[in-house]
Amino acid sequence: MARAIWTGSISFGLLNVPVKLYSAVSRKNVSFRELRDSDSSRIRHKRVAEADGEEVDYEHIVKGYEISPEQYVIITKSDFEEIDPKKTRAIEIQDFVDLDQIDPIYFDHPYYLGPDKGAERAYALLTKAMQEQGKVAVARFVLRNKENLAAIRPMGDVLTMATMRFADEVVSPDEISEVLGEDVEKPRKAEVDMAKQLIEQLSGEFDPTGYKDEYREELLALIERKAKGESIVEVESEAPKPTRAPDLMAALEESLAAVRSEPLGGGAKKESSSSSGSGSQKKKSPQKKSAAKSKTARAKKSPAKKSAAKSK
């Protein structure tokens, strides 16, 4: 059963809905221990004071803000609570907006909000009203001594909440505008049209179950092989080479040809479009599009992957 990591209430006008906060993600990382290479003995990290090298227990560790070199202002737990005790347990809705008005770059971490005991009816009311209005609530709340901006929206009968970055935390794209170059030749219309056709051929419905962490799976497979005592063949990796400007059209044509030549059921071939600019191409089903993506990925496999395949 999911365990709540925070409790509070959603403040909506004069309505307060007690809620519990649950994490909406379960990370699937491959974790490693640090070992001494000579005998695989575990390495332990200790918290030691710089002044005398003595180890310090958690109960004697406090938070300090450095105002000048080696000069700190100590902030205790009670100091944090004195700032605004009420605010630490309230999710205050500020506005209701359309979801497409929020750029995804602002989203940070997803959570679920569930009703606290006795708040089921008020929770269901807020969820139903937001569903019918098609709006997202922008709210503020404090979590782990940090004020967060958040977006709350219904997902079925459950409210989800994603913490958001404040505007001054997001780096403006203007700050990297100089790396784009000033005298770059503009893409030709034929290149743009070809790129749009490739995008259209690879377009489909988003299915999150169709994407897997392939690197994690390969890493776990490697660990399993080594655990069985199998020898691992080293493969010299090679970074993919960028497509040169004069080769853009050729690369696009090759990619489009690879997608269109994907075999269908029974070994038949898909019919090619009669002209590159034709708008009468038939829409492919998501399954065929997914297969086309795999075909293109295989066609563009890096030399390192091909070498690994041969070594097997």
C-alpha positions in Angstrom: 0.0 0.0 0.0 1.3 3.5 -0.9 2.5 5.5 2.0 1.8 9.2 2.3 4.9 11.4 2.4 3.1 14.7 3.4 -0.3 15.7 4.8 -2.0 19.1 4.5 -5.1 20.6 2.8 -6.0 22.2 -0.5 -7.2 25.8 0.0 -9.8 26.6 -2.6 -11.7 29.9 -1.8 -13.2 29.2 1.6 -13.1 25.5 1.0 -10.3 23.4 2.7 -9.9 19.8 1.5 -7.6 17.7 3.7 -5.3 15.7 1.5 -2.3 13.3 1.6 0.6 13.5 -0.8 2.0 10.3 -2.5 4.9 10.0 -4.9 3.7 9.2 -8.4 6.9 7.7 -9.7 9.0 4.7 -8.7 12.6 5.1 -10.0 14.1 2.1 -11.7 17.8 2.9 -11.2 20.6 0.3 -11.2 22.5 1.1 -7.9 26.1 0.2 -7.2 28.1 -0.1 -4.0 31.6 1.4 -3.7 34.2 -1.3 -3.0 37.9 -1.5 -2.5 39.3 -3.0 -5.7 41.8 -5.3 -4.0 39.3 -7.3 -1.9 35.8 -5.9 -2.6 35.5 -4.5 0.9 32.6 -2.0 1.3 33.6 1.6 1.5 31.7 3.7 4.1 31.4 7.5 3.9 31.5 9.4 7.2 30.4 12.9 8.2 33.5 14.5 9.8 34.1 18.0 11.1 36.8 19.9 9.2 38.2 21.4 12.5 39.3 18.1 14.1 38.3 15.3 11.8 35.9 13.9 14.3 32.8 12.0 13.1 29.5 13.9 13.7 26.2 12.2 14.5 23.0 13.5 12.7 21.6 14.8 15.9 24.5 17.3 16.1 24.3 18.6 12.6 22.6 21.9 12.0 22.0 24.0 8.9 24.1 27.1 8.3 23.9 29.8 5.6 27.3 31.2 4.6 27.2 35.0 4.6 31.0 35.4 4.2 33.9 33.0 4.1 33.7 30.7 7.1 30.9 32.9 8.6 27.5 31.3 9.0 24.0 32.1 10.2 22.6 29.0 11.9 18.9 28.2 11.1 17.1 25.7 13.3 14.0 23.7 12.7 12.0 26.0 14.8 13.3 29.0 12.8 11.9 27.4 9.7 8.5 26.9 11.4 8.4 30.5 12.6 8.4 31.9 9.0 4.7 30.9 8.4 3.4 27.8 10.3 0.1 27.8 8.5 1.7 27.9 5.1 3.6 24.7 5.7 0.4 22.6 5.6 -1.6 24.4 3.0 -1.8 23.9 -0.8 -3.1 27.4 -1.8 -4.7 27.5 -5.2 -3.8 30.8 -6.9 -5.3 30.5 -10.4 -7.0 28.1 -12.8 -5.4 27.9 -16.3 -5.5 25.7 -19.5 -2.9 23.0 -19.4 -1.5 24.0 -22.8 -0.6 27.4 -21.4 2.1 25.8 -19.2 5.4 25.0 -21.1 6.6 21.5 -20.0 10.0 23.0 -19.1 8.4 24.3 -15.9 7.3 20.8 -14.6 9.5 19.1 -12.1 8.2 16.1 -10.0 4.8 14.3 -10.1 2.7 13.3 -7.1 -0.8 12.0 -6.4 -3.1 13.8 -4.0 -5.5 11.6 -2.1 -8.3 12.6 0.4 -7.5 12.5 4.1 -10.0 10.7 6.3 -13.4 12.4 6.3 -12.6 14.6 3.3 -13.7 12.1 0.6 -16.8 14.1 -0.5 -15.1 17.5 -0.7 -12.2 15.8 -2.6 -14.6 14.2 -5.1 -16.4 17.6 -5.5 -13.2 19.4 -6.4 -12.1 16.7 -8.7 -15.4 16.6 -10.6 -15.6 20.3 -10.9 -12.0 20.5 -12.4 -12.8 17.7 -14.8 -15.9 19.4 -16.2 -14.1 22.8 -16.4 -11.0 21.3 -18.1 -8.7 23.5 -16.0 -5.4 23.1 -14.2 -5.0 24.7 -10.7 -1.8 26.6 -10.1 -1.0 26.5 -6.4 1.7 27.2 -3.8 2.8 24.9 -1.0 5.8 24.2 1.2 7.6 20.9 1.1 10.9 20.1 2.8 11.5 23.8 3.8 11.1 25.0 0.2 8.1 26.8 -1.3 7.0 25.1 -4.5 4.8 26.2 -7.3 2.5 23.3 -8.4 0.0 22.3 -11.1 -3.0 20.2 -9.9 -5.2 18.4 -12.4 -7.5 15.4 -12.3 -6.6 12.0 -13.8 -9.8 10.0 -13.7 -11.1 10.2 -10.1 -7.6 11.1 -8.7 -5.9 14.5 -8.4 -2.3 14.7 -9.6 0.1 17.4 -8.6 3.4 18.3 -10.4 5.8 20.6 -8.7 6.9 23.4 -11.0 10.0 25.6 -11.3 9.6 29.3 -10.7 10.2 31.6 -13.7 13.6 32.8 -12.3 14.8 29.2 -12.1 14.3 28.5 -15.8 17.3 29.6 -18.0 16.1 31.7 -20.9 17.0 30.3 -24.3 18.4 33.8 -25.1 21.4 32.9 -23.0 22.5 30.2 -25.5 21.5 32.2 -28.6 25.1 32.9 -29.4 25.8 29.2 -30.0 23.3 29.1 -32.7 25.4 31.2 -35.0 24.6 34.3 -36.9 25.5 33.5 -40.5 23.9 30.0 -40.7 22.4 29.3 -44.1 18.6 28.9 -43.8 17.2 25.5 -44.6 15.9 25.2 -48.2 12.2 24.6 -48.8 12.9 21.2 -50.3 14.8 20.2 -47.2 12.0 21.4 -44.9 9.3 19.7 -47.0 11.3 16.4 -46.8 11.8 16.7 -43.1 8.1 17.4 -42.6 7.3 14.2 -44.6 9.6 12.2 -42.4 8.0 13.6 -39.2 4.5 12.8 -40.7 5.6 9.2 -41.4 6.9 8.7 -37.9 3.9 10.4 -36.2 1.4 8.4 -34.1 -0.4 8.2 -30.8 1.7 8.4 -27.6 1.8 5.1 -25.8 4.1 5.2 -22.7 4.2 1.4 -22.5 6.0 1.4 -25.9 9.2 2.9 -24.5 11.6 1.1 -22.3 14.9 1.9 -20.6 17.1 -0.1 -23.0 20.3 1.0 -21.4 19.2 -0.3 -17.9 18.1 -3.6 -19.5 21.5 -4.0 -21.2 23.3 -3.1 -18.0 21.3 -5.7 -16.0 22.0 -8.3 -18.7 25.7 -7.5 -18.5 25.7 -7.9 -14.7 23.9 -11.2 -15.0 26.4 -12.5 -17.5 29.4 -11.4 -15.3 27.7 -13.1 -12.3 27.6 -16.3 -14.2 31.3 -16.0 -15.0 30.9 -15.3 -18.7 33.7 -13.2 -20.4 32.7 -9.8 -21.6 34.0 -8.7 -25.0 35.1 -5.1 -24.9 33.7 -3.0 -27.8 35.3 0.3 -28.8 32.5 2.8 -28.8 32.3 5.5 -31.5 30.2 8.6 -31.2 27.7 9.1 -34.1 29.0 11.6 -36.7 26.9 14.7 -37.2 25.2 15.0 -40.6 27.1 17.6 -42.7 25.0 20.4 -44.2 25.6 19.3 -47.8 24.4 15.8 -46.9 21.1 16.8 -45.2 18.9 16.1 -48.2 20.5 12.8 -48.9 20.1 11.8 -45.2 16.4 12.8 -45.3 15.8 10.9 -48.5 17.5 7.8 -47.1 15.5 8.0 -43.8 12.2 8.4 -45.6 13.0 5.5 -48.0 13.8 3.3 -45.0 10.5 4.1 -43.3 8.4 3.6 -46.5 10.0 0.3 -47.3 9.1 -1.3 -44.0 7.5 -4.7 -44.8 3.8 -5.2 -43.8 2.1 -8.4 -42.7 2.7 -11.3 -45.1 5.9 -9.8 -46.4 4.2 -7.2 -48.7 5.8 -3.8 -49.2 4.1 -0.5 -48.5 3.4 1.5 -51.6 5.6 4.5 -52.0 4.1 8.0 -52.5 4.0 9.0 -56.1 5.5 12.4 -55.4 7.6 13.8 -52.6 5.2 16.7 -52.1 2.0 14.8 -52.3 -0.5 15.4 -49.5 -2.5 12.3 -50.3 -0.4 9.8 -48.3 -2.4 7.4 -46.2 -2.2 7.5 -42.5 -0.5 4.6 -40.9 -1.8 2.8 -37.8 0.2 3.4 -34.6 1.5 -0.2 -34.8 2.9 0.4 -38.3 4.4 3.7 -37.3 6.0 2.1 -34.3 7.5 -0.5 -36.6 8.7 2.2 -39.0 10.5 3.9 -36.1 12.3 0.7 -35.2 13.3 0.3 -38.9 14.7 3.8 -39.0 16.6 3.2 -35.7 18.0 0.0 -37.0 19.1 1.7 -40.3 20.9 4.4 -38.3 22.5 2.0 -35.8 25.9 3.3 -34.7 29.1 1.4 -35.7 29.6 0.6 -32.0 26.3 -1.3 -31.8 27.1 -3.1 -35.1 30.5 -4.2 -33.7 28.9 -5.4 -30.5 26.4 -7.4 -32.5 29.2 -9.1 -34.5 31.1 -9.9 -31.3 28.2 -11.8 -30.1 
